[in-house]
């Protein structure tokens, strides 16, 4: 089967003291295997970051397993991880408000990653994503944005 790959960027809803996370999901099909992964940038004071890779063999069946399925699966995993993040915040702070929040994701464009880099936020994490290089399109996009100049705010 020919190699097939894609990536999507999602913005999470805003939650006080946790911000609005940015989630990157990629999918790739190569040599009879399907791969997907997610990267989560939480805009909290800790600058929390999570990543997970998922893979399975392609099957010849009426069940449609493709990169879109894998990316949807990774998106669901990212939401579960974000909601677990909120629970861990509750465990740490004992602030009950964290129990009532729930993250939801909305598709956004890839310029959100450009802004993240140009604002000098999470640059070490973005560079770490390049090492995974599971999805060639994501690798190429990250390589391009990392070569961009950063924004300097002047008074």
Helices and strands as residue ranges (DSSP letters): E 4-12, E 22-30, E 33-41, E 49-57, H 67-93, H 97-100, E 105-108, H 111-118, H 123-132, H 136-146
